Amino acid sequence: MSDEVEIVLRLDRPTATSLADLLYNIGEHQAAGMPVALLPPDDSERLGRVLYQLWRALGVALPYSDDPGNEPRRRI
């Protein structure tokens, strides 16, 4: 039996589309050595909510929480 826990996030279609586009664009830009373009404000807001939900599901401290100095470690 695995110790892994499944994490499931439910996304509406616009959010799922924004996430898929972002992941694709990051991969393409990284492969070409180009900077990633800025997101439109609506996409940025949608994806911010997804990231917030993901951090909570992972049990990672949330930025701007009551525990200063314990923000999530970012891989970038």
N, C-alpha and C positions, 0 to 999 in steps of 0.2 A: 504494500500500500504506500502511496506517495504522500509526502508531507506538504505537497503543494496545495494551495487553496485557490480555487477558481474565482476570478474577479470579473463581474459582468457589469457593464455600463449600458444603459439604454440611451440611444441617441435618436433624435428626430431626423428626418431626411436632410434638411438643410445643414444641420450640424455634422452628420455623417459625411455629407458631400464636402463640407469645408475641411474636415479632418483628412479625408482621402486626398483632396487637392493639395493640402499642405504637405503631407507625407511624400507625395509624388514629387512636388516641386523641390522639396529639400533634397531628395535623392538626386534629382536631375541637376540642380545647382551645385551640389557637392561634387558630383561626378565631373562637371565641367569646370570646377574651381571658381564658380561665380557666386557673388553674394545673393542671399535670398531676398526677394522683393518684400516690401512691407505688405501686411495684410490689410484688407479693407476693415474699417472699424466694426462692422457687423460680424465678420468672421472672427476677428480678434476676440470680441466679447463672447461669442459662442464657444470658441476653443478654450478660453479662460475658464468658463464654467465646467467644461469637460476635465480640464487639468485639476481644478479644485475637487471635483468628484473623485477623480483617480487618486489624488493624494489622500483624500479621506479614506477611500477603500483600502489603500495600502497601509494606512495607519501612520502616515508621515505627517510631521508637524506642518501646519499650514502657515504660509507667510502672513505677516501682520496679525498673528494670533496673540494670545496672552502670554506666550513663551518666547520673548525676544531672544535672538541669537540662536534659535533652534529651527531655522527655516530649512525647507527641503534642500537636500544636496542636488545640485543640477549637474548633469554630465557634460554640459556645453561650456 
